Structures are given as C-alpha cells and as structure tokens.
Amino acid sequence: MNATTTLEHGSKGQAVIQLQRLLNAAGAKLNADGDFGDETEKAVRAYQLKKGLVVDGRAGEKTLAALAGADCARLLSNATLVAAAKRLGVDLATVYAVNEVESAGAGFLPNGKPKALFERHVMHARLSQVRTKGDNAAALLARADQLAAIYPNLVNRKPGGYAGGVAEHQRIAQARTLDALCADESASWGAFQIMGYHAQRLGYASVAEFIQLMSQDENQQFEAFVRYIEKDPALHKALKAKKWAAFAESYNGPAYARNLYDVKLERAYQRHAGCGCGQAAAA
C-alpha cells in the first residue's frame, strides 16, 4: 500500500486542518478545527464526486494530490467502479472494498511508468515452458538453469531479488535482453499486480497490448482486475457471496491470513456499506 498517510474519519491534527482549508478553498464550508468528523467526511466525498475520483470519504494520496492541483487524468475514476459493480453483479461497497484493499495504492511511479514487480522465479518457469510441438522440454529447462547460473537475480528457481520502484523496470529491461516475451510475462503490472502471463487468458491480443494498456491509466489497470475476477468462477462467486477469506485466499494466496486481507476486506466493506457513499455515487 502507499506510504502516504490517509486521513479519514477520526483523524486529528495539523494535517486535518490543512485538508479542511484545502476543501474550503474548493468550495466547502468547514470549521478548520483539525477534527475529521462527519462534516469533513461529507466534504471529502463531495469533492471526490466532483473531481470524478473514487468516492470513499478518505483523503489519501490521490485526493490530496488533486486538492493540491495535480492532474487527475490517469487516476481511477468513480464511474469505472460503478460500472464494474454492475458488471460483476455486486454492490458498489464491495467494489470499493476490493479496490481499497487489493490495490497497491497508486498505479504509477513518480516517473510516470506503471508500477511493476519482476518475478525471477516466474522468468525461470516461462523460459522452461513448452510452447510449441517442436520445443524440447529438456533443452528449455537446461537453458533456463544455465541463465540462472549466470544471472541469478533475473532467472532463478526461487523468488526474490526485488529492487522495488523504478529499479524493477531496470530488471525487466535486463531480462528482456535474455528473452523479451518471457520477461514481460514474468512481471506483475499496475495497481492490482496482474501478471503479464495472464494477458491472453484475460482477452488481450498479446502481452505487449496488455502492458501498453497498463501504462495508459488506472482505469485500464482496474479493467484487468475485473477481467481476472470474471475469468475465475470461484473468485467471482466468493466476491458475490462476500466470502472474504475465500476471495482473499484465491487472489492473494495462502499468506492472506497472515496479512489479514480477509479482515481488511470485511472492515472496508462494512465501512463503505454503512456510509451511504456508494448509493450517492451511483446516483
């Protein structure tokens, strides 16, 4: 998740005073008392709805950046979440919850490139994969192991070697010199960390098209997330039934419980369902 502090109902202090002043400059009529209460939350929602941002009533990185005058063109729009709720057959609070918990915050790095994480163990698996009838499985595996011995941070049977941030794009560029397709397949892309090798299964013409769209804006990144849910009947069923543990395990893997993803999803859903913001945003 993003390192920027998120201001929400119950927050207090100088940062809230600054938020209230920015909201007042945008048309609100708040008492800048440093107490994030009901009126401040309503003002945040009203501002988010006006700007087309996700209407969650919380002032995180995106809302604060918008208040500071940043360009919002590439940010996830509330309209995208409203459409996704209808498409998935769930209430808007459910979509708000999964967006809040499962995204990596902003979908782009400060330099404008999409967030990405290169997985060296996936690179080894993709290099070893038999793709056509003429492929020799043993030869492919031998080449993958040979490359692993030379470039252990790029090709490896074990995960790791992460550099983070912009440096992940450097790792991808280096891996492309070994095999461009496998390198692109071996990275997760955007706010929802969708692996490149899922591209064609999710309906994209190619991995290249997928990466191009992930580089466009956060709405395209969320579209990939929705497609991922649609293509996994068990995941989609768990979401519709609000079975948060089943959804979290399917999407995040066995470590979901250690990271409390199911608890976070439940809490986020209850807050969004109870606030009434979803109904207002959908109107």
C-alpha positions in Angstrom: 0.0 0.0 0.0 1.0 3.6 -0.4 3.3 5.2 2.3 1.3 8.5 2.3 -0.8 8.9 5.4 -4.5 8.6 4.7 -6.7 11.0 6.6 -10.1 9.6 7.5 -13.0 9.8 10.0 -11.4 10.1 13.5 -8.1 11.6 12.3 -7.0 14.7 14.1 -4.2 17.3 14.0 -2.5 19.8 11.7 -2.8 17.6 8.6 -6.5 17.6 9.0 -6.6 21.4 9.4 -4.7 21.7 6.1 -7.1 19.3 4.5 -10.1 21.3 5.7 -8.6 24.5 4.4 -8.0 22.9 1.0 -11.6 21.7 1.0 -12.8 25.1 1.9 -10.8 26.6 -1.0 -12.6 24.1 -3.2 -16.0 25.3 -2.0 -16.7 23.6 1.3 -17.7 25.5 4.4 -15.9 23.6 7.2 -14.6 24.8 10.6 -10.9 24.1 10.3 -10.6 22.6 13.7 -8.3 19.6 12.9 -11.0 17.1 13.7 -12.0 14.7 10.8 -15.7 14.2 11.7 -18.9 13.7 9.8 -18.9 17.1 8.0 -15.3 16.8 6.9 -16.1 13.3 5.5 -19.1 14.6 3.6 -16.9 17.4 2.2 -14.3 14.9 1.1 -16.9 12.8 -0.6 -18.5 15.8 -2.3 -15.1 16.8 -3.6 -14.2 13.3 -4.8 -17.5 13.1 -6.7 -17.0 16.5 -8.3 -13.5 15.5 -9.5 -14.5 12.0 -10.6 -12.3 10.3 -8.0 -13.2 7.2 -6.1 -15.9 8.4 -3.6 -14.6 6.7 -0.4 -14.6 9.6 2.0 -10.9 9.2 2.8 -8.2 11.7 1.9 -5.3 9.6 0.7 -2.6 10.4 -1.8 -4.8 10.8 -4.8 -7.4 13.1 -3.1 -4.7 15.2 -1.5 -2.8 15.5 -4.8 -6.0 16.6 -6.6 -6.6 19.2 -3.9 -3.1 20.4 -4.5 -3.8 20.9 -8.2 -2.3 17.7 -9.6 -3.6 16.3 -12.9 -6.2 13.6 -12.3 -6.4 12.3 -15.9 -4.7 8.9 -15.2 -6.4 8.2 -11.9 -9.0 5.6 -11.2 -12.5 7.2 -11.7 -15.6 6.5 -9.6 -17.5 5.9 -12.9 -15.2 2.9 -13.5 -16.1 1.4 -10.1 -19.8 2.0 -10.6 -19.7 0.2 -14.0 -17.6 -2.7 -12.5 -20.1 -3.2 -9.8 -22.9 -3.7 -12.3 -20.8 -5.9 -14.5 -19.7 -8.2 -11.6 -23.2 -8.3 -10.1 -22.2 -6.9 -6.7 -23.0 -3.8 -4.7 -20.7 -0.8 -5.0 -19.5 -1.1 -1.4 -18.0 -4.5 -2.4 -16.1 -2.9 -5.3 -14.9 -0.1 -3.1 -13.6 -2.6 -0.6 -11.6 -4.8 -3.0 -10.2 -1.7 -4.7 -9.1 -0.3 -1.3 -7.5 -3.5 0.0 -6.2 -5.2 -3.1 -4.7 -2.3 -5.0 -1.1 -1.1 -4.4 -2.4 2.4 -4.0 -1.4 4.5 -7.0 -0.9 2.5 -10.2 2.0 4.6 -11.4 5.5 5.6 -10.2 6.6 9.2 -9.8 8.4 9.0 -13.2 5.0 8.1 -14.9 5.7 4.4 -15.5 3.2 1.8 -14.3 4.1 0.0 -11.1 5.7 -3.3 -11.8 7.4 -6.2 -10.0 9.6 -8.6 -11.8 9.5 -12.2 -10.5 12.7 -14.1 -11.3 11.2 -17.5 -10.4 8.4 -16.9 -12.9 11.1 -16.0 -15.5 12.7 -19.4 -14.9 9.3 -21.1 -15.4 8.4 -19.1 -18.5 11.8 -19.9 -20.1 11.2 -23.6 -19.3 7.7 -23.7 -20.7 7.0 -25.8 -23.8 5.0 -23.6 -26.2 5.0 -25.5 -29.5 5.2 -29.1 -30.5 8.7 -28.7 -31.7 10.0 -27.4 -28.3 12.4 -29.7 -26.4 11.4 -29.6 -22.7 14.8 -30.8 -21.5 16.7 -28.2 -23.6 14.5 -25.4 -22.5 15.0 -26.3 -18.8 18.7 -26.6 -19.3 18.9 -23.2 -20.9 16.8 -21.7 -18.0 19.2 -23.3 -15.5 22.2 -22.0 -17.4 20.9 -18.5 -17.4 20.1 -18.8 -13.7 23.7 -19.6 -13.0 24.8 -16.5 -14.9 22.0 -14.1 -14.0 20.6 -15.3 -10.6 18.8 -12.0 -10.0 16.9 -12.3 -13.2 16.4 -16.1 -13.6 16.1 -18.3 -10.5 14.1 -21.2 -9.2 13.4 -19.2 -6.1 11.6 -15.9 -5.7 13.5 -12.8 -4.6 16.0 -10.3 -5.8 13.4 -7.5 -5.7 14.8 -3.9 -6.2 11.5 -2.0 -5.9 10.1 1.1 -7.6 11.8 2.3 -10.8 14.6 -0.3 -10.4 12.0 -3.0 -11.2 11.7 -1.6 -14.7 15.5 -1.8 -15.0 15.3 -5.5 -14.0 12.6 -6.1 -16.7 14.8 -4.3 -19.3 17.7 -6.5 -18.4 15.5 -9.6 -18.5 14.3 -8.6 -22.0 17.8 -8.9 -23.3 17.6 -12.6 -22.4 14.0 -13.2 -23.7 11.6 -10.2 -24.2 8.4 -12.2 -24.1 9.3 -14.2 -21.0 10.5 -11.0 -19.3 7.2 -9.2 -19.9 5.2 -12.3 -18.8 7.2 -12.5 -15.6 6.3 -9.2 -14.2 3.1 -8.0 -12.4 1.7 -4.8 -13.7 -0.3 -1.9 -12.3 -2.1 -1.3 -9.1 -3.6 -4.8 -8.9 -0.4 -6.7 -9.7 -1.7 -8.7 -12.6 1.0 -10.9 -14.0 1.9 -10.5 -17.7 1.4 -14.2 -18.5 -2.3 -13.8 -17.8 -2.7 -11.3 -20.7 -4.2 -13.6 -23.4 -6.3 -15.5 -20.9 -7.8 -12.2 -19.9 -8.7 -11.4 -23.5 -5.8 -9.1 -24.5 -4.3 -9.7 -28.0 -0.8 -10.0 -26.7 1.3 -9.3 -23.6 2.5 -6.2 -25.4 -1.0 -4.9 -25.8 -1.7 -5.7 -22.1 1.4 -3.7 -21.0 0.5 -0.8 -23.3 -2.9 -0.5 -21.6 -1.5 -0.9 -18.1 0.7 2.1 -19.0 -2.3 4.1 -20.0 -4.2 4.8 -16.8 -5.6 3.3 -13.6 -8.9 2.6 -15.3 -7.2 0.2 -17.6 -5.5 -1.4 -14.7 -8.8 -1.9 -12.9 -10.2 -3.3 -16.1 -7.6 -6.0 -16.0 -8.5 -6.7 -12.3 -12.2 -7.1 -13.3 -11.3 -9.4 -16.1 -9.2 -11.5 -13.7 -12.2 -11.9 -11.4 -14.5 -12.7 -14.3 -12.2 -15.5 -15.6 -12.1 -17.2 -12.2 -15.5 -18.6 -11.3 -14.6 -19.4 -7.7 -13.1 -16.0 -7.1 -16.2 -14.3 -8.7 -18.5 -16.5 -6.6 -16.7 -15.7 -3.4 -16.9 -12.0 -4.1 -20.6 -12.1 -4.9 -21.2 -14.0 -1.6 -18.9 -11.7 0.3 -16.9 -14.7 1.5 -13.8 -12.6 2.2 -11.5 -15.3 3.3 -12.2 -17.4 0.2 -11.7 -14.4 -2.0 -8.5 -13.3 -0.3 -7.0 -16.8 -0.4 -7.8 -17.2 -4.1 -6.4 -13.7 -5.0 -3.5 -13.4 -2.6 -2.6 -17.0 -2.0 -2.1 -18.9 1.3 -0.4 -15.9 3.0 -3.7 -14.0 3.0 -4.4 -14.8 6.7 -1.0 -13.7 7.9 -1.6 -10.3 6.1 -5.2 -10.1 7.4 -6.5 -9.5 3.9 -9.9 -11.0 4.7 -10.2 -8.9 7.9 -9.3 -5.8 6.0 -11.8 -6.6 3.2 -14.6 -7.2 5.8 -13.9 -4.0 7.6 -13.6 -1.9 4.4 -16.9 -3.4 3.1 -18.7 -2.6 6.4 -17.5 1.0 6.3 -18.4 1.6 2.7 -21.8 -0.2 3.1 -22.7 1.8 6.2 -21.6 5.3 5.0 -24.1 5.6 2.1 -21.4 7.0 -0.2 -21.9 4.2 -2.7 -25.5 4.9 -3.1 -24.8 8.6 -3.6 -22.0 7.9 -6.0 -24.1 5.6 -8.1 -27.0 8.1 -8.4 
